[in-house]
Amino acid sequence: MDESLSAAERPEPIDVVAAFSGGGLKPALLVWRRRRYRVKAVDDARPWGAGSPGVLRFRLRVEEELSPWSEKRAFRPPNSGRGEAQAGGPRGAAEDLLEVTFDPRSLHWHLVGR
């Protein structure tokens, strides 16, 4: 790992559900910091760079989904004084752009940019 990078710039391991289809790889869902993100679109997919042969880089448009372990989904009774009860579902969630890499030799995914 490159020690010259700040903590915010270091690649972070993530879990990804992806499909191999038509000779390509398409990420569909990722989990980062106990939050689940649905991939809405793959804006870019290409080899990572000369220093990392075989590693693929993806630029993904994602939307956070509520997951069973998400605090957002925790039950809050009406008039509990802790805010409104949350409705399930990702409607109205903000879309994020994330850059991730996949190393086919190690089968590891990393978040490398936001």
N, C-alpha and C positions, 0 to 999 in steps of 0.2 A: 504494500500500500504506500502511496506517495505521502510522506510526512510533511511536504511543503503545502499541502492543501489544508484549508481550514476545516473544522468539523462539519460545517454546512455544505462543503464542496466534496466531501469524501463519498464514494459510492456506498450505498446502503443496501444490504441484502433485502430482497422482497420475495414473496411467493406469487407465482403467476400460473393461471390456468390458460393454456394455449392450445390451438388446433394446428396440426400439420395437414395441409390441404393443398392439392395442386402443386406440389413441390416447394411450397412455402410454409412459413410459420406465422400464425396470426394470434397474438395475445387477445384474450377475451375478458379476463378478470384478474385483478391483482390485489394483494393484501399488503399494506404498508402501515406500520405502527398500529396494528390491531384494527385498522379500518379497511373496508372493502370498497374497491373502485371498479365500476363496470367500464370497459373500453368501448367508447362510442365510435371512435374512428382511429385509424392508423394513418397519420399524416406523412410519415417518412419511415422507411426501413432500408438500411444499407449496412455494409461492413463497417466496423467501428473505426479502425485506423491501422496504420502501418505497424504500430507497436503491439497490437493485439490481433494477430491473424486468426481468422475464423470467428471472432466475436461480432455479433450483430447488434446494431443500435436501432431502437425504435423511438419515434416521437409519437406519443399517444394522447388523444383527447379522451379524458376520463370524467366520470361522474360518480361521486361518492354514493354508495348504497348504505342503507341502514342494515346492520347485521345483528345477529342475536346477542353479541357481546357489546354492542355499542351503547354508550350511556344515553344517546339520543332516544333509544328505544325503551329505556327504563320506564316502568309504569309509574305515573304520578297521579294520585287520586285528585279529583277536582277539589278546589279550595284548600289544597295542602300548603299553600304559602310558598311553594317552590317553583312557581311558574306554571305555564299551561301544559296539559298532558300532550304528548307528542303523537301525531298520527303516523302510521307506518308508510313506507314508500319513499322513493327518491325524487318525487316531483318537486320541481322548483330548485333543485340542488344546483350549485354553481359547477360549471365545467372547468376542469383544470387541464393544463398541458404538462405532461411529464415525459422525461427522456429516460429510457431504460435500456439495459444491455442484457444479452443472453450469450453465455459461453457454452457452445455445444460440447466441448471437451469435459467440463466439470458439471454441466447441466445447472449452472447457477445463474440467477437473475439478479440484477442490481439496479437501483434507482440512482441515476447519475445527474439529474437536473430537473428543476421545476421551472 
